[in-house]
């Protein structure tokens, strides 16, 4: 059964650089490979409602006329390994390629995706003032980025700035530092002239590549989303890795991508557009947005109907 959360919004002014609005959209979504690779095996009613809200997010992003999309995703050993595992990394290339996985298995054709090396460099330089971040001029996209892009930028014509958080570890970056990284990312976005959309993608509870694959802790997912919608730093950062591993599996470590987006929108409230456990997709499937401006930008429409 799909689930939605509503709550009061706290509007915060989006800082401007020149005549442009900086952060114009913020949201989170799931990225399990089954979402595209096993679509025909899912309950059509729940699957179609999930897809509809992916498309709704796409329309909302497009309505804000972004110059680039920053995607905060989780590491799946596509680019970094235990011989060199940065806690935080940002892509700095003119283009990227993906998916790294088999095209037929994932249900997404391999292609070249545009980047913006100059924009990435300016964001990285600004973030480095307060947060340690690695960067890479070569980057392959796996399902963690390609599944969201399949729905959100189906023409693959919007430049992407990929941001990676190590969610494989341990050791893992603490949640409070993940929040602070989100703040640093927002500060950097607020100091470029481009209009930037921000999407975090990962989790929630799932046990990939284990005998428990397909198990979903719906109660834990709902509790996390409640805290996320409140934008409550203390409550979000109170999850311990031990608790998360026990209740949400090793895949639950990907909540860091959601925490980073919440940090980037500190002072705001969020809204869940869609949540449902879809076992064949092996994850609690989520589409949610966070308020970013006084104007009620499209994509965070406080008056919109929930699903």
C-alpha positions in Angstrom: 0.0 0.0 0.0 1.4 3.4 -1.0 2.0 5.8 1.8 2.3 9.6 1.9 3.3 12.2 4.5 2.2 15.7 4.7 3.4 18.4 7.0 3.7 22.2 7.4 6.3 23.8 5.2 8.9 26.2 6.5 9.8 28.4 3.6 13.4 29.6 3.4 14.8 32.2 1.1 16.9 30.9 -1.7 20.1 33.0 -1.9 20.7 34.6 -5.2 23.9 35.0 -7.1 23.6 37.8 -9.7 20.1 37.6 -11.3 19.8 33.8 -10.9 18.2 31.6 -8.3 20.7 29.0 -7.1 19.1 25.9 -5.6 15.7 25.6 -7.4 14.7 22.0 -6.5 15.6 19.4 -3.8 14.3 15.9 -3.5 15.2 12.2 -2.9 14.3 9.0 -4.6 15.2 5.3 -4.7 17.5 3.6 -7.2 17.3 -0.2 -6.8 18.2 -2.0 -10.1 15.0 -3.9 -10.0 13.1 -0.7 -10.5 13.9 -0.9 -14.2 15.3 -4.4 -14.5 12.4 -6.3 -13.0 9.5 -3.9 -13.7 7.3 -6.5 -15.4 7.4 -8.6 -12.2 6.0 -6.0 -9.9 2.4 -5.4 -8.9 1.2 -3.2 -11.8 -0.9 -0.9 -9.6 1.9 -0.1 -7.1 4.6 0.0 -9.8 2.6 2.4 -12.0 1.9 4.7 -9.0 5.7 4.7 -8.2 6.5 5.5 -11.8 3.9 8.2 -12.0 5.6 10.0 -9.1 9.0 9.6 -10.7 7.5 11.3 -13.7 5.9 13.9 -11.5 9.4 14.6 -10.1 10.8 14.9 -13.6 8.1 17.5 -14.5 8.8 19.4 -11.3 12.5 19.5 -12.0 12.0 20.6 -15.6 9.6 23.3 -14.5 12.4 25.0 -12.4 14.5 25.3 -15.6 17.8 24.0 -14.0 21.1 24.4 -15.7 22.4 21.2 -14.0 21.3 18.4 -11.8 23.5 17.5 -8.8 22.9 13.8 -7.9 24.0 12.6 -4.5 24.4 8.9 -4.7 26.0 5.9 -2.9 29.1 4.0 -3.8 28.6 0.4 -5.1 32.2 -0.3 -6.0 31.7 1.1 -9.5 34.5 3.6 -9.2 36.1 3.3 -5.8 37.3 0.2 -3.9 38.7 -0.6 -0.5 42.3 0.3 -1.7 41.0 3.9 -2.1 37.6 4.7 -0.7 36.9 8.4 -0.2 34.1 9.3 2.1 33.0 12.0 -0.2 33.8 12.6 -3.9 32.5 14.7 -6.7 32.7 14.2 -10.5 34.5 16.8 -12.5 34.1 15.7 -16.1 32.6 17.0 -19.3 30.7 13.7 -19.8 30.1 10.4 -18.1 29.1 7.0 -19.3 26.7 4.4 -17.9 25.3 2.1 -16.9 28.3 0.0 -15.9 26.0 -3.0 -15.5 24.7 -5.2 -18.2 22.1 -3.2 -20.2 19.6 -6.1 -20.6 19.8 -6.9 -16.9 19.2 -3.3 -15.8 16.8 -2.4 -18.6 18.7 0.8 -19.5 20.8 1.3 -22.6 24.4 2.4 -22.2 25.0 6.0 -23.2 27.1 9.2 -22.7 25.7 11.6 -20.2 26.7 15.3 -20.2 28.6 16.9 -17.3 29.9 20.3 -16.6 33.5 20.2 -15.6 33.8 24.0 -14.9 30.7 24.0 -12.7 32.0 20.9 -10.8 35.3 22.6 -10.3 33.7 25.8 -8.8 31.5 23.7 -6.5 34.4 21.6 -5.4 36.6 24.6 -4.7 33.9 26.2 -2.6 33.1 23.0 -0.6 36.8 22.5 0.1 36.7 25.6 2.3 34.8 23.7 4.9 34.7 20.1 4.0 37.2 17.5 2.7 36.1 16.1 -0.6 37.8 14.1 -3.3 37.2 14.6 -7.0 37.4 12.5 -10.2 37.7 13.4 -13.8 36.7 9.9 -14.8 33.5 8.4 -13.6 31.3 5.5 -14.6 27.6 5.6 -13.6 26.0 2.5 -12.2 22.4 1.9 -11.3 22.6 4.3 -8.4 22.6 7.2 -10.8 21.3 5.7 -14.0 18.0 4.5 -12.6 17.0 8.0 -11.4 18.2 9.6 -14.6 16.2 7.1 -16.6 13.1 8.7 -15.1 14.2 12.2 -14.3 16.2 13.1 -17.4 15.0 10.7 -20.1 16.5 12.8 -22.9 19.8 12.8 -21.1 20.3 16.4 -22.0 20.7 18.0 -18.6 24.3 18.2 -17.3 25.0 16.1 -14.3 27.3 16.7 -11.3 27.7 13.3 -9.6 28.4 13.3 -5.8 29.4 10.1 -4.2 29.1 9.2 -0.5 30.8 6.0 0.8 27.9 3.9 2.0 29.8 0.6 1.7 32.5 0.9 4.4 33.0 0.6 7.2 34.4 3.0 8.4 31.6 5.3 7.3 31.3 9.0 7.5 29.2 9.9 10.5 25.7 11.1 9.9 26.3 14.5 11.5 29.3 15.1 9.1 27.1 14.0 6.2 24.6 16.7 7.3 27.4 19.2 7.4 28.6 18.2 4.0 25.0 18.9 2.7 25.3 22.4 4.3 28.6 22.9 2.5 27.1 21.7 -0.8 24.3 24.2 -0.4 26.6 27.0 0.4 28.6 26.2 -2.8 25.4 26.0 -4.9 24.3 29.4 -3.5 27.5 30.9 -4.8 27.3 29.9 -8.5 25.1 31.7 -11.0 23.6 28.5 -12.5 20.2 27.2 -11.5 20.8 23.9 -9.7 18.4 21.0 -9.0 19.5 18.6 -6.2 18.5 14.9 -5.9 19.7 12.4 -3.3 19.2 8.7 -4.2 19.6 5.6 -2.0 17.9 3.2 0.4 15.9 2.9 2.4 15.9 -0.5 4.1 17.3 -3.3 1.9 19.6 -6.2 2.0 21.2 -6.4 -1.4 23.1 -9.5 -2.6 22.1 -11.4 0.6 19.6 -14.2 1.4 17.4 -11.4 2.8 17.2 -9.6 -0.6 13.6 -8.5 -1.0 13.0 -8.0 2.8 11.9 -4.5 3.6 11.4 -3.0 7.1 8.5 -0.7 6.3 8.1 0.5 9.9 11.8 1.6 10.0 11.5 3.3 6.6 8.4 5.3 7.7 10.2 6.4 10.9 13.2 7.6 8.9 11.0 9.5 6.5 9.0 11.1 9.3 12.3 12.5 10.7 13.4 13.5 7.2 10.3 15.4 6.5 10.7 17.3 9.8 14.2 18.3 8.7 15.3 17.5 12.3 19.1 17.3 12.3 19.3 15.8 15.8 16.7 13.1 15.1 18.2 12.2 11.7 21.7 12.0 13.0 20.6 9.9 16.0 20.5 6.7 13.9 23.6 4.6 14.7 25.2 2.4 12.2 24.6 -0.6 14.4 20.9 0.1 14.6 20.7 0.8 10.9 22.5 -2.4 10.0 20.2 -4.4 12.3 16.9 -2.8 11.2 17.6 -1.8 7.6 20.4 -3.9 6.4 23.7 -2.9 4.8 21.7 -1.1 2.2 20.3 1.2 4.9 23.6 3.0 5.2 22.5 4.8 2.0 20.3 7.1 4.2 23.4 9.3 4.1 22.3 10.6 0.7 19.0 11.7 2.2 20.7 13.2 5.2 22.9 15.3 2.9 19.9 16.7 1.0 18.2 17.5 4.4 21.4 19.3 5.4 21.4 21.2 2.1 17.8 22.4 2.9 18.4 23.0 6.6 15.4 24.9 8.1 12.9 23.4 5.6 10.3 20.7 5.8 9.9 17.8 3.4 7.0 15.9 1.9 6.7 12.3 0.8 5.0 12.0 -2.6 5.2 8.2 -2.6 6.4 5.4 -0.5 5.7 1.7 -0.8 7.6 -1.5 -0.1 8.0 -3.3 -3.4 9.7 -6.6 -2.7 10.6 -7.5 -6.3 12.4 -4.2 -6.4 14.1 -5.2 -3.2 13.7 -1.8 -1.5 11.2 0.5 0.1 10.5 2.8 -2.9 10.4 6.5 -2.2 9.8 9.8 -3.9 10.0 12.9 -1.7 10.8 16.6 -1.9 12.1 19.3 0.3 11.0 22.9 0.3 13.7 25.3 -0.9 12.2 28.7 -1.4 9.6 31.3 -0.5 8.1 31.1 -4.0 6.9 27.5 -3.6 8.9 26.4 -6.6 7.4 23.7 -8.7 8.5 20.3 -7.4 7.7 21.4 -3.8 4.2 22.6 -4.5 2.7 22.9 -1.0 -0.8 22.8 -2.5 -0.3 19.7 -4.6 -2.2 16.5 -4.1 -0.4 13.7 -2.3 -0.3 10.2 -3.6 
